[in-house]
Amino acid sequence: MKKIILLSGTPASGKDTISQHLTRIDDKFVLLKKHKTGTGGKLDNSYILIEHSKFESMIEKSEFIQYHYRYNRGYGVSIKELNKIFDSCKVPIIHVGKYENLKPFKELEGVEVVSILLVVSKNETIKRLNARHLDDAEEIESRVNAYIEERAEIASLISSCNSLNFDFMINNDNKSASDIARKIHKISEE
């Protein structure tokens, strides 16, 4: 059966670092490159950068399993990119950001989805953001605000007895990314 590892969490919760460790532990894991519009944020090779008009066209043509807008940028998980990973008999790691982005993946037929919420404190988030966005106070503020909003949304869901629909929650404040990656690897083998 096909399998997907979904990593969700507030900004700077460790999704990228844990994914890097997971792909080193076992080469069957591959980080799915999302399509991204806009400028700013992470500028590494973990995204397929496209123009806004192309992003909108892909939405109209239903080429994304899931897409959303965050930090004035569009992010989308392409069906084509996912199928390329499946065709190579690999397990995609997908960063879904907010918890509501889980639903389209959980509805896929013939695919086992392992969803993991990474939890980190506000102080640790700020520390990580400052290290990552050295000279970009606006980007840091935007991500801290997103952290505050997302934690409030999660707290509201929990207080109203709604399920978050994650298979696992991992506190990533004081644990090494390699230890968490090994834990996720073990979970994925069960």
Phi, psi and chi 1 to 4 in degrees:
 res  aa     phi    psi   chi1   chi2   chi3   chi4
   1 MET       -  141.4  176.1 -179.6  -82.1      -
   2 LYS   -66.4  149.9  -63.3  173.5 -175.0  174.7
   3 LYS  -137.3  146.7 -175.7  179.3  -71.8 -168.6
   4 ILE  -129.3  137.9  -65.5  174.2      -      -
   5 ILE  -103.8  117.3  -56.7  -65.2      -      -
   6 LEU  -102.9  122.4  -66.1  179.0      -      -
   7 LEU  -108.3  124.3  -65.7 -178.2      -      -
   8 SER  -124.8  152.9 -177.2      -      -      -
   9 GLY   169.1  163.3      -      -      -      -
  10 THR   -64.5  168.1   53.8      -      -      -
  11 PRO   -53.9  140.2  -25.5   33.8      -      -
  12 ALA    63.6   29.7      -      -      -      -
  13 SER   -85.8   -4.0   58.9      -      -      -
  14 GLY   106.4   11.0      -      -      -      -
  15 LYS   -57.0  -49.2  -64.1  179.7  -69.8  -70.5
  16 ASP   -65.4  -47.8  -72.2  -47.2      -      -
  17 THR   -64.0  -43.2  -53.0      -      -      -
  18 ILE   -64.8  -40.4  -68.6  165.8      -      -
  19 SER   -61.1  -42.3  -64.9      -      -      -
  20 GLN   -59.6  -44.1  -70.6  170.0    1.1      -
  21 HIS   -66.3  -40.0  -76.0  -83.5      -      -
  22 LEU   -63.7  -40.2 -167.5   52.8      -      -
  23 THR   -70.4  -24.0   59.2      -      -      -
  24 ARG   -77.2  -35.4  -74.0 -174.8 -153.8  132.4
  25 ILE   -66.3  -41.0  -69.8  169.4      -      -
  26 ASP  -148.6  119.6 -167.9  -29.2      -      -
  27 ASP   -74.9    1.9   67.7   -2.4      -      -
  28 LYS   -73.5  -18.3   75.6  177.2  177.4 -174.4
  29 PHE   -88.9  136.6  -65.2  103.7      -      -
  30 VAL  -138.3  131.1  175.9      -      -      -
  31 LEU   -74.5  121.6  178.1   62.1      -      -
  32 LEU   -72.8  129.4 -179.2  136.7      -      -
  33 LYS   -83.6  118.8  -70.6 -175.1  174.7 -169.6
  34 LYS   -78.6  155.4  -73.7 -174.5 -177.3  179.7
  35 HIS   -81.2  140.9  -74.0   69.4      -      -
  36 LYS  -139.7  138.2  174.6 -177.1  169.5 -176.2
  37 THR  -111.4  164.5   67.2      -      -      -
  38 GLY    87.4  175.4      -      -      -      -
  39 THR  -117.2  167.6   58.7      -      -      -
  40 GLY    90.7  179.2      -      -      -      -
  41 GLY    71.2 -153.6      -      -      -      -
  42 LYS   -69.6  131.1 -133.7  175.2   18.9  166.6
  43 LEU  -119.4   41.1  -63.1  175.4      -      -
  44 ASP   -98.3 -166.6   59.8   14.2      -      -
  45 ASN   -91.7   20.6   67.5   -7.3      -      -
  46 SER   -86.4    3.1   61.9      -      -      -
  47 TYR  -129.6  155.5  -66.9  104.2      -      -
  48 ILE  -100.3  105.6  -61.1  168.6      -      -
  49 LEU   -79.4  128.1  -60.0  174.7      -      -
  50 ILE  -136.9  161.2   59.9  173.8      -      -
  51 GLU   -71.4  154.4  -64.9  -66.7  -35.3      -
  52 HIS   -58.2  -39.7 -177.6   74.9      -      -
  53 SER   -63.7  -38.0   59.0      -      -      -
  54 LYS   -66.5  -40.6  170.4   71.1  174.0  163.8
  55 PHE   -60.1  -47.7 -170.2   80.8      -      -
  56 GLU   -62.8  -38.1  -66.9  -63.1  -40.0      -
  57 SER   -64.0  -40.1  172.8      -      -      -
  58 MET   -65.4  -35.7  -69.7  177.5   76.7      -
  59 ILE   -63.6  -48.9  -68.1  169.6      -      -
  60 GLU   -59.4  -34.0  -71.5  174.5   19.0      -
  61 LYS   -89.1    6.6  -65.5  176.4 -176.3  173.1
  62 SER    55.7   42.9  -60.4      -      -      -
  63 GLU   -89.8   -3.5  -66.0  179.5   16.2      -
  64 PHE  -108.2  140.7  -68.6  127.8      -      -
  65 ILE   -73.7  -40.3  -67.7  170.4      -      -
  66 GLN  -150.3  142.1 -178.6  -83.6  -33.1      -
  67 TYR  -146.5  158.2   69.0   90.5      -      -
  68 HIS  -160.5  169.5   62.5  -81.2      -      -
  69 TYR  -116.6  136.2  -66.2   91.5      -      -
  70 ARG  -155.0  139.3 -167.2  174.4 -167.7 -172.3
  71 TYR    56.6   35.6  -45.2  120.6      -      -
  72 ASN    60.8   28.7  -65.2  -44.2      -      -
  73 ARG  -132.1  150.7  -62.2 -176.4  -88.6  -82.0
  74 GLY   -97.0  140.8      -      -      -      -
  75 TYR  -130.8  132.4  -62.0   87.8      -      -
  76 GLY  -142.0  143.9      -      -      -      -
  77 VAL  -100.0  110.3  175.7      -      -      -
  78 SER   -78.2  134.4  157.0      -      -      -
  79 ILE   -60.0  -40.8  -65.1  166.9      -      -
  80 LYS   -61.0  -46.4 -178.8  179.4  173.7 -177.5
  81 GLU   -64.2  -40.4  -68.3  -60.1  -46.2      -
  82 LEU   -63.5  -45.0 -179.1   60.7      -      -
  83 ASN   -65.7  -33.0  -75.6  -28.7      -      -
  84 LYS   -60.4  -41.0  -81.1 -159.9  -76.5 -170.2
  85 ILE   -69.3  -44.8  -65.5  171.3      -      -
  86 PHE   -59.8  -42.8  -76.6  151.1      -      -
  87 ASP   -62.5  -26.2  -69.7  -13.7      -      -
  88 SER   -90.3    9.8   67.3      -      -      -
  89 CYS    60.4   33.8  -60.6      -      -      -
  90 LYS  -106.1  169.4  -57.4  -78.6 -173.4  176.7
  91 VAL  -109.9  114.0  176.0      -      -      -
  92 PRO   -74.7  140.0   23.6  -28.8      -      -
  93 ILE  -102.6  124.8  -55.3  166.8      -      -
  94 ILE  -123.9  129.2  -56.6  173.0      -      -
  95 HIS   -89.7  118.6  -60.5  171.7      -      -
  96 VAL  -105.3   -2.4  -68.3      -      -      -
  97 GLY    64.2 -115.0      -      -      -      -
  98 LYS   -72.9  152.5  -64.0  173.4   79.0  171.4
  99 TYR   -62.6  -30.4   64.5   90.4      -      -
 100 GLU   -69.2  -12.5   64.8  -97.7   21.5      -
 101 ASN   -79.0   -3.3  -62.4  -26.3      -      -
 102 LEU   -70.4  -36.6  -66.8  173.3      -      -
 103 LYS   -50.8  -50.2 -172.2  177.0  179.7 -168.7
 104 PRO   -59.9  -31.2  -15.7   24.0      -      -
 105 PHE   -74.9  -40.6  -61.5  100.5      -      -
 106 LYS   -64.8  -22.5  -64.0  -92.1 -172.1  174.2
 107 GLU   -88.3   -4.8  -66.8  173.4  -14.0      -
 108 LEU   -67.2  133.2  -69.5  172.5      -      -
 109 GLU   -86.6  141.3  -69.5 -172.8   28.6      -
 110 GLY    73.9   17.8      -      -      -      -
 111 VAL  -129.9  125.3  177.8      -      -      -
 112 GLU   -85.4  124.9  178.6 -174.0   -7.7      -
 113 VAL  -111.7  124.5  176.1      -      -      -
 114 VAL  -108.0  111.2  178.8      -      -      -
 115 SER  -106.9  132.0   58.7      -      -      -
 116 ILE  -130.8  126.4  -59.6  163.7      -      -
 117 LEU   -98.1  121.7  175.4   62.5      -      -
 118 LEU   -93.8  126.3  -60.3  171.3      -      -
 119 VAL  -113.7  134.8  179.8      -      -      -
 120 VAL  -144.0  149.6   67.3      -      -      -
 121 SER   -74.7  162.3   70.2      -      -      -
 122 LYS   -63.1  -42.7 -177.6  177.4  176.6 -175.0
 123 ASN   -61.3  -43.3  -72.8  -20.0      -      -
 124 GLU   -66.7  -37.6 -177.4   65.4   18.9      -
 125 THR   -59.9  -48.5  -63.0      -      -      -
 126 ILE   -61.7  -42.6  -67.7  169.2      -      -
 127 LYS   -59.1  -46.4  179.9  175.2  132.9 -171.6
 128 ARG   -67.2  -40.9  -68.0  176.0 -176.2 -174.3
 129 LEU   -64.2  -40.7  -71.3  171.8      -      -
 130 ASN   -62.9  -36.9  -79.9  -43.2      -      -
 131 ALA   -70.8  -34.8      -      -      -      -
 132 ARG   -81.4  -43.1 -177.1 -170.5  -60.3  172.0
 133 HIS  -110.7   67.0  -59.5  -75.6      -      -
 134 LEU   -46.7  -48.3  -62.1  173.8      -      -
 135 ASP  -118.8   23.2  -63.4  -35.3      -      -
 136 ASP  -120.7   80.4 -165.5  -19.5      -      -
 137 ALA   -60.7  -35.8      -      -      -      -
 138 GLU   -65.5  -42.5 -171.4  175.5  -45.4      -
 139 GLU   -64.6  -42.2 -174.9   74.6   23.1      -
 140 ILE   -62.4  -47.7  -69.0  169.8      -      -
 141 GLU   -60.0  -42.7 -179.4 -178.8    4.1      -
 142 SER   -59.8  -42.5  172.0      -      -      -
 143 ARG   -75.4  -34.4  -70.6  174.7 -176.6 -101.6
 144 VAL   -65.5  -41.4  169.0      -      -      -
 145 ASN   -63.0  -39.7  -71.9  -22.3      -      -
 146 ALA   -63.5  -40.6      -      -      -      -
 147 TYR   -57.6  -49.6  171.3   91.7      -      -
 148 ILE   -61.1  -45.8  -67.7  166.4      -      -
 149 GLU   -62.3  -45.9  -70.2  170.3   15.9      -
 150 GLU   -66.6  -40.8  -70.6  174.8   34.4      -
 151 ARG   -63.9  -38.3  -71.9  -63.4  -66.4 -109.8
 152 ALA   -64.6  -41.2      -      -      -      -
 153 GLU   -62.5  -44.1  -70.0  170.6    8.9      -
 154 ILE   -64.0  -45.1  -69.9  169.6      -      -
 155 ALA   -60.6  -40.5      -      -      -      -
 156 SER   -64.0  -42.7  174.8      -      -      -
 157 LEU   -62.4  -44.3  -75.5  170.1      -      -
 158 ILE   -65.4  -43.1  -68.4  170.1      -      -
 159 SER   -68.1  -23.7   68.3      -      -      -
 160 SER   -95.4   14.6   62.9      -      -      -
 161 CYS    63.9   24.9  -62.3      -      -      -
 162 ASN   -86.8  145.8  -74.3  -43.6      -      -
 163 SER   -80.8  143.3  170.3      -      -      -
 164 LEU   -85.1  -11.8  -66.2  178.9      -      -
 165 ASN    63.4   26.3  -67.0  -40.8      -      -
 166 PHE   -94.5  144.5  -72.9   99.8      -      -
 167 ASP   -74.6  -34.6  -60.6  -47.2      -      -
 168 PHE  -144.1  149.9  -59.0   92.9      -      -
 169 MET  -123.8  132.8  -79.0 -176.9   25.0      -
 170 ILE  -127.7  124.3  -60.7  174.1      -      -
 171 ASN   -78.7  121.5 -177.8  -38.3      -      -
 172 ASN  -110.9   25.6 -174.4   22.4      -      -
 173 ASP   -69.9  -51.9 -107.8    1.5      -      -
 174 ASN  -124.9   25.2  -61.0  -49.8      -      -
 175 LYS  -111.2  150.1  -64.9 -175.6  177.2   89.3
 176 SER   -77.0  147.3   76.3      -      -      -
 177 ALA   -60.9  -35.3      -      -      -      -
 178 SER   -67.6  -37.4   59.7      -      -      -
 179 ASP   -65.0  -42.3  -73.3  -13.6      -      -
 180 ILE   -66.6  -40.4  -67.7  172.2      -      -
 181 ALA   -61.4  -41.8      -      -      -      -
 182 ARG   -63.0  -38.6  -78.2 -168.5  -69.9  -81.9
 183 LYS   -64.2  -44.2 -176.8  174.3 -169.1  165.3
 184 ILE   -64.9  -40.1  -68.4  170.3      -      -
 185 HIS   -58.2  -46.6 -176.9  -98.1      -      -
 186 LYS   -62.3  -44.4 -175.8  176.6  177.5 -177.6
 187 ILE   -58.6  -43.0  -72.2  168.0      -      -
 188 SER   -69.1  -20.3   74.3      -      -      -
 189 GLU   -85.2  -15.6  -63.7  -67.1  -49.3      -
 190 GLU   -74.5      -  -65.6  173.9   -5.4      -
